């Protein structure tokens, strides 16, 4: 991997963590997450008209990913409504990668080496440290732990779907933009049925942050796609997971989320373990 691609993917990891920080910083993170999904669709719509839709072979996978993606934005808002950024982000990402590894082993037949099994155990230990290592004010209780676990399950699910969908789509960019547009439709239907008044209460001065968060999300993924096109996918994915550490840092610096040494160690263990899994260690 060249230094320019490395810098680009690291920048994407920072943007990804920053857009999650923007969602969590709102008065109502649940409504804000739904609004970001809708804004992402508004940004993606004109781009889809320019680049077109992915190949027909990808449409069943795209449809499944839209369902999972809709659940992702709902679970994301639900998790941030009750949990700190420095806990929810590493917990859900670490769990998502673990489920992807286990799912690939069970469903696709990819074998886990003894080293990978040990890494999974290390990630489990890191997840425990992150979950219970925060100060009491921000520590997850069983009630607030459930949304983060659901978010991790959704992340693992749509990752497995997109691994196949992108490969048969003909264009990762077309697939990505169509996915953002489809997610906006799914979230829009859900919001209209269940949370229309809640979205209507979003203050106009919050709209720039919502649009910025949606733009950062699309930009980060586009930068990672560029990395995939010009460097080994495993290396790009491993570097992109630096967002786990960046999110924890932003939670501490920008959101003033108190932390402990045990929590910080857990974040680093998860980040290192995820990178090792991505590299096939």
C-alpha positions in Angstrom: 0.0 0.0 0.0 1.4 3.4 -1.0 1.7 6.2 1.5 -1.0 8.2 -0.4 -3.5 5.4 -0.2 -2.6 4.8 3.5 -3.2 8.5 4.2 -6.5 8.5 2.3 -7.9 5.5 4.2 -6.8 6.9 7.5 -8.5 10.1 6.6 -11.7 8.1 5.8 -11.4 6.4 9.3 -11.3 9.9 10.9 -14.3 11.1 8.8 -16.3 8.0 9.8 -15.6 8.5 13.5 -16.4 12.2 13.2 -19.7 11.7 11.6 -20.7 9.3 14.4 -19.6 12.0 16.9 -21.9 14.5 15.1 -24.8 12.1 15.5 -24.1 11.5 19.2 -23.7 15.2 19.9 -27.3 16.0 19.1 -30.0 16.5 21.7 -31.9 13.5 20.3 -29.4 11.1 18.7 -32.2 8.7 17.6 -34.0 11.3 15.5 -30.6 12.7 14.3 -29.5 9.2 13.1 -32.8 8.9 11.1 -32.3 12.4 9.7 -28.7 11.6 8.6 -30.0 8.5 6.8 -32.6 10.6 5.0 -30.0 13.3 4.1 -27.7 10.6 2.8 -30.4 9.6 0.4 -31.0 13.2 -0.8 -27.2 13.5 -1.5 -27.0 10.1 -3.2 -30.1 10.5 -5.4 -28.6 12.9 -8.0 -25.4 10.9 -8.0 -27.4 7.7 -8.8 -28.9 9.5 -11.8 -25.4 10.2 -13.1 -23.7 6.9 -12.4 -26.7 4.6 -12.8 -27.7 1.4 -10.9 -25.6 -1.7 -10.3 -26.0 -4.8 -12.4 -29.3 -6.8 -12.1 -27.4 -9.7 -10.5 -26.8 -7.5 -7.5 -30.3 -6.4 -7.0 -31.4 -9.2 -4.6 -28.4 -8.6 -2.5 -28.9 -4.9 -2.6 -32.5 -5.3 -1.5 -31.4 -7.5 1.4 -28.7 -4.9 2.3 -31.3 -2.1 2.2 -33.4 -3.9 4.8 -30.3 -4.5 7.0 -29.1 -0.9 6.3 -32.5 0.5 7.4 -32.2 -1.5 10.6 -28.6 -0.2 11.0 -29.7 3.4 11.2 -32.5 2.6 13.6 -30.2 0.6 15.8 -27.5 3.3 15.6 -29.9 5.9 16.9 -31.2 3.6 19.5 -27.7 2.8 20.8 -26.5 6.4 20.9 -29.7 7.4 22.6 -28.6 5.3 25.6 -24.9 4.7 25.3 -21.7 6.8 25.1 -19.9 7.1 21.7 -16.7 5.7 23.2 -18.6 2.5 24.2 -21.2 2.0 21.5 -18.8 2.5 18.5 -16.0 0.1 19.5 -18.5 -2.4 21.0 -20.7 -2.6 17.9 -17.8 -2.5 15.4 -15.9 -5.2 17.3 -18.9 -7.4 17.6 -19.8 -6.8 13.9 -16.3 -7.9 12.7 -16.5 -10.9 15.0 -19.8 -12.0 13.6 -18.5 -11.4 10.1 -15.6 -13.7 10.8 -17.8 -16.4 12.4 -20.5 -16.0 9.7 -17.9 -16.4 6.9 -16.7 -19.6 8.7 -20.2 -21.0 9.0 -21.9 -19.8 5.8 -19.1 -19.5 3.3 -16.8 -22.2 4.6 -13.8 -19.9 5.3 -11.7 -21.6 7.9 -10.5 -19.9 11.0 -6.9 -20.6 11.9 -5.9 -21.2 15.5 -4.4 -17.7 15.6 -7.7 -16.1 14.4 -9.6 -18.0 17.1 -7.2 -16.6 19.7 -7.8 -13.1 18.2 -11.5 -13.6 18.5 -11.1 -14.4 22.2 -8.9 -11.3 22.7 -11.6 -9.2 21.1 -14.2 -10.7 23.4 -12.0 -9.6 26.3 -11.7 -6.2 24.8 -15.4 -5.9 24.4 -15.8 -6.8 28.1 -13.3 -4.1 29.1 -15.1 -1.5 26.9 -18.5 -2.4 28.3 -17.6 -2.3 31.9 -14.5 -0.1 32.0 -16.2 3.3 31.7 -17.0 5.4 34.7 -20.4 4.7 36.2 -22.0 7.7 34.5 -21.4 6.3 31.0 -21.2 2.6 31.7 -23.6 0.3 29.9 -26.3 -1.4 31.9 -28.1 -4.5 30.6 -30.8 -2.2 29.2 -28.5 0.0 27.3 -26.2 -2.9 26.3 -28.9 -4.5 24.2 -29.0 -1.7 21.5 -25.3 -1.9 21.0 -25.4 -5.6 20.6 -28.3 -5.3 18.1 -26.2 -2.7 16.2 -23.3 -5.1 16.1 -25.4 -7.9 14.8 -26.8 -5.7 12.1 -23.3 -4.6 11.1 -22.2 -8.2 10.8 -25.3 -9.0 8.8 -25.0 -6.3 6.2 -21.3 -6.8 5.8 -21.8 -10.4 4.9 -24.5 -9.4 2.4 -22.4 -6.7 0.8 -19.4 -8.9 0.4 -21.4 -10.9 -2.1 -23.5 -8.0 -3.5 -20.5 -5.7 -4.3 -18.7 -8.6 -6.1 -21.6 -9.1 -8.6 -22.7 -5.5 -8.9 -20.2 -4.4 -11.6 -19.5 -1.2 -9.7 -18.9 -0.6 -6.0 -19.7 3.1 -6.4 -23.1 2.3 -8.1 -23.8 -0.3 -5.4 -22.9 2.2 -2.6 -25.0 5.1 -3.9 -28.0 2.8 -4.6 -27.6 1.5 -1.0 -27.7 5.0 0.5 -30.7 5.8 -1.5 -32.5 2.6 -0.6 -31.7 3.2 3.1 -33.2 6.6 2.9 -36.4 5.1 1.5 -36.6 2.5 4.2 -35.8 4.9 7.0 -38.3 7.4 5.6 -41.1 4.8 5.7 -40.2 3.8 9.2 -40.0 7.4 10.4 -43.3 8.4 8.7 -45.1 5.5 10.5 -43.5 5.7 13.9 -41.5 8.9 14.4 -42.7 11.7 12.2 -43.4 14.1 15.0 -40.0 13.3 16.5 -38.2 14.3 13.3 -40.4 17.4 13.0 -39.0 18.6 16.3 -35.4 18.7 15.0 -34.4 22.4 15.2 -33.4 24.1 11.9 -30.0 25.0 13.4 -29.3 21.2 13.6 -29.7 20.7 9.8 -26.1 21.8 8.8 -24.7 19.2 11.2 -27.1 16.5 9.9 -26.2 17.2 6.3 -22.5 17.4 7.2 -22.7 14.0 8.9 -24.4 12.4 5.9 -21.8 13.9 3.6 -19.0 12.7 5.8 -20.5 9.2 5.8 -20.7 9.1 2.0 -17.2 10.7 1.5 -15.6 8.2 4.0 -17.0 5.2 2.2 -16.1 6.6 -1.3 -12.5 7.1 -0.1 -12.4 3.5 1.2 -13.8 2.3 -2.2 -10.9 4.2 -3.9 -8.5 2.4 -1.6 -10.0 -0.9 -2.5 -9.5 -0.2 -6.2 -5.8 0.7 -5.7 -4.5 -1.5 -2.8 -5.1 -4.9 -1.3 -8.6 -5.0 0.2 -7.5 -6.6 3.4 -4.9 -3.9 4.1 -7.5 -1.1 3.3 -10.1 -2.7 5.6 -7.6 -3.1 8.4 -6.5 0.5 8.2 -10.1 1.7 8.1 -10.8 0.0 11.4 -8.6 2.7 13.0 -11.9 4.5 13.3 -12.6 2.5 16.4 -9.7 4.2 18.2 -10.6 7.6 16.6 -14.2 7.4 17.8 -13.2 6.6 21.4 -10.7 9.6 21.3 -13.4 12.0 19.9 -15.8 10.8 22.6 -13.3 11.8 25.2 -12.1 15.0 23.7 -15.2 16.5 22.0 -18.1 14.9 24.0 -16.3 15.0 27.3 -17.1 11.3 28.0 -15.2 10.3 31.1 -13.1 7.1 30.7 -10.8 4.8 32.6 -7.5 3.0 31.7 -9.3 -0.3 31.5 -11.7 1.1 28.9 -8.9 2.6 26.8 -7.0 -0.7 26.9 -10.2 -2.5 25.8 -10.6 -0.1 22.8 -6.9 -0.7 21.8 -7.4 -4.5 22.2 -10.5 -4.4 19.9 -8.9 -2.2 17.3 -5.7 -4.4 17.2 -7.8 -7.6 17.1 -10.0 -6.3 14.3 -7.0 -5.3 12.3 -5.4 -8.8 12.8 -8.7 -10.5 11.7 -8.9 -8.2 8.6 -5.3 -9.2 7.7 -6.1 -12.9 8.1 -3.7 -13.4 11.1 
